[in-house]
Amino acid sequence: MWSRIYSWLEVETVLSLEEFMDFGTIQTKVKSLIDRRRINTIWIATSWSLWRMRNAIIFEQSQYSFDVVSYNVMFYSWSWLASKDMFSSSSSFFDWYMTPLGCFKSL
């Protein structure tokens, strides 16, 4: 799932297992506070979407779906970032879906 998110964001960085397990490592690599907030939001949306899918599998006997989790990551991160006014004024969910990094305001 994380590879799919990195691909959507057009990020070519590959994290080692140790780096991935230690979220603080990711934080130290990003110097800009604004960029760190954006990354945190996407990371939290991914974790939240995976947790929700896990619960659906356990409690509702759902089947795992990469597409559902991916869509939820995109929707949650878009709605949370939009509520913090971090997007340029013309950015829609479709823009976020297609070119997420192009939606950010340059601050």
C-alpha positions as CSV (number, residue, x, y, z in Angstrom):
1,M,0.0,0.0,0.0
2,W,2.8,2.4,0.9
3,S,4.4,1.8,-2.5
4,R,1.1,2.8,-4.1
5,I,1.0,6.0,-2.1
6,Y,4.6,6.9,-3.0
7,S,3.8,6.3,-6.7
8,W,0.7,8.5,-6.5
9,L,2.8,11.2,-4.9
10,E,5.5,10.6,-7.6
11,V,8.1,10.1,-4.9
12,E,10.9,7.8,-5.8
13,T,12.4,7.5,-2.3
14,V,12.5,3.9,-1.0
15,L,12.7,3.6,2.7
16,S,14.5,0.8,4.5
17,L,12.4,-1.2,6.9
18,E,14.1,0.5,9.9
19,E,13.3,4.0,8.4
20,F,9.7,3.0,7.7
21,M,9.2,1.7,11.2
22,D,10.6,4.8,12.8
23,F,8.4,7.7,11.6
24,G,10.8,10.1,13.4
25,T,13.4,9.3,10.7
26,I,11.1,10.6,8.0
27,Q,10.6,13.7,10.0
28,T,14.3,14.5,10.3
29,K,14.7,14.2,6.5
30,V,12.1,17.0,5.9
31,K,13.4,20.4,6.9
32,S,10.4,22.6,6.0
33,L,7.7,22.7,8.6
34,I,5.0,23.1,6.0
35,D,6.2,20.1,4.0
36,R,6.4,18.1,7.3
37,R,2.8,18.9,8.0
38,R,1.8,17.8,4.6
39,I,3.7,14.5,4.9
40,N,2.3,13.9,8.3
41,T,-1.2,14.4,7.0
42,I,-0.7,11.9,4.2
43,W,1.0,9.4,6.5
44,I,-1.9,9.7,9.0
45,A,-4.5,9.3,6.3
46,T,-2.7,6.2,5.1
47,S,-2.5,4.7,8.5
48,W,-6.1,5.6,9.2
49,S,-7.3,4.1,6.0
50,L,-5.4,0.9,6.6
51,W,-6.8,0.7,10.1
52,R,-10.4,1.2,8.8
53,M,-9.9,-1.5,6.2
54,R,-8.5,-3.9,8.9
55,N,-11.6,-3.3,11.0
56,A,-13.9,-3.9,8.0
57,I,-12.1,-7.2,7.3
58,I,-12.4,-8.3,10.9
59,F,-15.9,-7.0,11.8
60,E,-17.7,-7.0,8.5
61,Q,-16.0,-9.8,6.7
62,S,-15.0,-7.5,3.9
63,Q,-12.3,-8.3,1.4
64,Y,-9.1,-6.2,1.3
65,S,-9.1,-3.7,-1.5
66,F,-6.1,-1.6,-2.6
67,D,-8.5,0.7,-4.5
68,V,-10.7,1.4,-1.5
69,V,-7.7,2.1,0.7
70,S,-6.1,4.3,-1.9
71,Y,-9.2,6.3,-2.5
72,N,-9.7,6.8,1.2
73,V,-6.1,8.0,1.6
74,M,-6.6,10.5,-1.1
75,F,-10.0,11.7,0.2
76,Y,-9.0,12.0,3.9
77,S,-5.7,13.7,3.1
78,W,-7.4,16.1,0.7
79,S,-10.2,17.0,3.1
80,W,-7.9,17.4,6.1
81,L,-5.4,19.5,4.1
82,A,-8.1,21.6,2.5
83,S,-9.6,22.4,6.0
84,K,-6.2,23.8,6.9
85,D,-6.2,26.0,3.7
86,M,-3.0,24.4,2.4
87,F,-4.2,24.2,-1.2
88,S,-4.2,26.8,-4.0
89,S,-7.7,28.2,-4.3
90,S,-8.5,26.4,-7.6
91,S,-7.6,22.9,-6.4
92,S,-10.4,20.4,-6.4
93,F,-10.4,16.8,-5.2
94,F,-9.9,15.7,-8.9
95,D,-6.8,17.9,-9.0
96,W,-5.5,16.3,-5.8
97,Y,-6.3,12.8,-7.2
98,M,-4.4,13.5,-10.5
99,T,-1.5,15.7,-9.4
100,P,-1.3,16.0,-5.6
101,L,1.9,17.9,-5.3
102,G,0.7,20.5,-7.8
103,C,-2.2,21.4,-5.5
104,F,-0.1,22.9,-2.7
105,K,0.2,26.6,-2.1
106,S,3.7,27.8,-2.3
107,L,4.3,29.2,1.2
